Amino acid sequence: MRPKVAILFKMKSKPVEELRKYADVDFILYPSVDELKERIGEFDGVIISPLNRFPREVIERAERLRVISCHSAGYDHVDVEAATEKGIYVTKVSGVLSEAVAEFAVGLTIALLRKIAYTDRLIRSGKWESHAMIWSGFKEIETVYGKKVGILGMGAIGKAIARRMKAMGTEILYWSRSRKPDIEKEVGAVYKPLEDVLRESDIVILALPATPETYHVINGERLKLLEGKYLVNIGRGTLVDEKAVTRAIEEGKLKGYATDVFEKEPVQEHELFSYEWETVLTPHHAGLSREAMEDMGFQAVRNLLVVLRGEIPETLVNREVVKVRPPEEVRML
């Protein structure tokens, strides 16, 4: 019997065509948790995006499910502990989005310092005389060139950001769980303790994963070290205490904040919406490029198929699951 797989978002067509060679595929687009609870018992595998929550209450209904393939590098939207207890393999993609996300991080930074999004809104509202408005009533616009850029997290994305920022005439400081001699040699990046990076940088870019250790790594105390500086987040929303950031902006201490991620997503209303000059806000789409989405889709499909063939993918998140349910018991292909 062919495996039955659910895809919970609008996935690129070519990876779906590849999956259909081996499995029957149903689309359940962006279901609520209640909808998913009703349907999940039908499927052997599922491919999900970061916008698809997969909590314990869904997993407990997943009687046939063998694999949850995340169409993302992050997997904090999945209750991995519950999946492991149930013998469900959880996989992620790796190395696909680095260039796209790094490019987006640089774009956010430029937009924040040069006020591109803000002035775009001005001209659309008929206010061509933006020069007079900005120079007479607002703070200065700045260049990225010549700044010290601090990067928290020097994995594949952090390194890709560092390369781009170095080419823009900046000095690179960084903090990561371990030193990265390769990027130090390549772009002259200087490793420093976390607080020193915050203290010495003009712009700080967050490229860390969401873990218990990184939760609110930027909090009220550390924001004091960012007074008069800019903060950019393309990691995860939980890296930042958003209420503390809002206070820092309101009090004029943080010059600006650009983020692609929020503590609670999706966002309908947010206190940061009030600060148009000081913020650039985007809806978690740093990795959304045609090329990256297609590559990520193929990897998500490949990860799912590897599990259903009774093998262990390199990108398996919950490796202890093999003790609960050995790969040979998962095999369907």
N, C-alpha and C positions, 0 to 999 in steps of 0.2 A: 504494500500500500504506500502511495506517495505521501510524504509529509505534507501537512497543511500549515501554512505560514501566514501570519497577519502582519501587515505593514500599517503603522499608525499615523503616517504623515505623507505628504506629497513627495514621493521619492523619484529621482531621475529615472527615465524610462529604460535606458540601456542596462543598468544593473538589475532592474526588475525582469527584463527579458532573459537575462542569464539565470536568474533564480527560477523562472518558470520552466526551465529545462528539467529541473529536478524536483519541484514542489508545486503544489496547488497554492495559489496566492489570493488572499482577500485583502482589500483595503478597508480599514475602519479609520477614517480620517479624524484625528484629534478628538478621540472619545473622552467623555467624562469618566471619572473613576467608577461611577455606578454603571455606565454603559460597558466599560471594560470588564467589570465583574460578571456581567451577564453573558459576555461572549468568550472570555478567555479560555473557558473549558473546552472549546472546540479545536484548539491549536497545539501543534507540536513545537512551533518556533514563532518568534516575534521579532520584528525589527522596529526600533523605536528611536525617536529624536529626543533632544533635551527638553522639548515642550510636552512630552508624554510622561506624566507621572506614573510610576509603577510601584505603588506601596505594598505593604504586607497584605492588606485586605484583598488586593487583586491576586497576589501570588498564592494565597491560600485557596483560591478558587481554581488555580491553574493545574488541574489534575493531569493533563496530557503534556504540559509544557516541559521541554527539555533544554531550551536555550533562549536567552534574551540577548539579542545582538544590538548593541548601542551604536547608532549612527552618529557617534561623537567620541571625542577623547575623554570627556567627563562622563561619570556614571552616578553622580550624586542624586539623580532623579529616580534611581532604582534602590529598593531596599535589598541590598546585597546579602545581608545576614539572613533575611527571610528566604531569599532564593537559594542560598547555600543549604539551609535546613531542609528545603524541599528537594534538593538534588538538581537544581536548575543551574546550568552554566551561564555565566554572564560575561560577555565579551565587549571590547571597545575597539575603536580604530586608533591607529598610531601613525604619526609621521606624515599624515595626509594634509592637515590644515596649517602646518607651521608657516608656510610662506604667505598664504592668504590672510591669516590672522595677524602676522607681523606687519604686512602691508596696511591692514586696517588700523592697527595700533598707531602707526606713523600718521595715517590720515586723520585719526581722531586728535592726535597731538597738534598737527598743523592747524586743523579746524579750530581747536580750542585757543591756541595762541594768536592766530590770525583772524579769528572771529568770522570765519567763512559762513557757518550756518546762520549766525546772527544777521549778517549783512545780506545774505540770500533772502531772509524774511523781510528785511527792509525794502529791498528793491521790488519784491513781489507786492508790497503794500503801497507802491507808488512813491517811495521816499528815495529818489535818486540822489538827493543831496546828503547822502550818508556821511561824506567826509565832514561836513560842518556839524552834523549831529553828534558823530562819534568824538571828534576832537574837542568839541565844546562841552560835552556833557558826560563823557565816560573816561575810564582809565585807558592807559596806553595799550596799543597792539604790539606784540613782540614777535621776533623771529625765533625759530628753533636753532638756527645757526649760532654757534658760540656758547650754547648752554651746556651745563653738566646734566647728563641724563642718568638717573639711577634706575636700574632694572631689578626688581625683586622676582627671582625665579629665572634661572639660566638653563632651562631645558631647551628643546628644539625651537620653541617659539621665542624664548628670550634671546637665544643666539641670533635668530633671524632678525629680530628687532635691533639688536646691537649692530649688526652689519649695516643695516639701513641707516641707523642713526649716525654711525661713524662716517658714512658717506655724505652726511649732511653737515659735517663740520662740528660735531659735538664731542665731548669727552664722556666716556662710558664708565660709570661705577656700577657695581652689582653686588647683590647678596643672594646666595643660594645655599641649599643644604650641604653642598660640597663645592669645592673650588673647581673651576673649569679651565685648566691650563691651555686648552686649544683656543678658546675665544679670547683669552688674555693675550696670547701670542698673535692671533689673527687681527684683532682690532685695538689692542692695547687696553682692554677692559681691566679695571682695577677692582679686586675683591676687597670688600670692607664689611665690618659688622653691620647688621640691619640698621641700627639707629644712626650709625655714621653715614650710611647711604642716604637716609632721610634728611639728615642735618646738612649734608654737603651738596646735595643735588638741587638743581633748579626745577627739574621735571622728574617725577617718579612714575614709572610704569609698572603695573602689577601684572605679572605673568605666572602666577602661582596656581597650583591646583587647590580644590576645596578639600581640606582635611581638618580633623579636630585641631591640629597644631596651627593651621593658618586661619582659623575662624577669627574674624575681626582683627586681623594682623594690623590693620590701620584703625586704631581706636582713638578715643579722645586724647589720651596722653601722647601718642605718637603724632597726632595731627599738630600738636604744638611745635614739633620739629619741622613741620611743613609750612609754617607761616610765611606768607609772601611767595608761595611756590605753587606748582601745578601738579595735579594727580590724575593719572589715566589708568583705567581698569579694563583689561580685556581677559582677566582670569575668570573669577566667579564672583557673584554678588556678595557672597558671605565673607569675602576677604575684607570688606569695608563696613564699618558701623555707619550706616547712611544718616542716621539722626545726628551723629557727631559731625559728619561732613557738612550737613545742612547748616548746623550751628556755626561751623567755621566759615562757611561762605557768607552767612548772614552777618556775622561780626566782622567781615572783611579780612579775615586772617588767611584763608585759603584763596589764592587768586582765581583758581578755576578747577573744575572737575569734569572729566569726560569719561563716560562709561558705556559699555555695550551690555553690561550685566547688572542685575538687581537682586537684592536679597530674596524677594518674592516675585516670581514671574508667572504669568504675564502681568504687565503693569497697565492699569487703566488710569489711575491718578497717582500723583506722587508730589511730595513737598518740593522736590528739586525742580519741578516744572516751572516754578515761579522765578527762577534765576536764569533768564535766557542769556544774558551777557556772560555769566560765569560758567555755564555748563554747555556740554554737547552730549546729548543722550540718544542712544540707538537701541533697537529692540533685539539684542542678542543675535546679531547676524554677521559677526566678524568673519566667520568662515564661509559665508554664502557667496561663493563664486561658482560659475558653471563648472570650471575645471575641478575645483576642490570637491564640490558636491558629487560629481560623477565618480571621482576617485574614491571618495569616502563610501559611496554606495556600493561599489565593487568590493571594497574591503569588508563592509558589513555583511554583504552576501557571502563572501568567502569565509568569514568567521563562522557564520551560521552553518554553512555546509560542512566545514571541517568538523564541527561538533557532531552533526548528524551522521558523519562518516565514522564516528567513534574515535576521533583523534582529539588531541589537546592543542588548541591554537596558541600561538605565542602571546596573543593579546587577551588571554583569559584573565579576568579580574579576580575571581574567587577560586584560587587554585586548590583550596582545601575541599572544594566540592567533589573532587575525584575520590575522596575517602567516603563520602556519603553515597555517591552514585558513580561507580567506575565508568570510564568512557565506553566500554563495550556494552553496557546496559543502556546507553543513550543512542547507540547506533541505529539508524534507520535506512541508510543509503549504502 
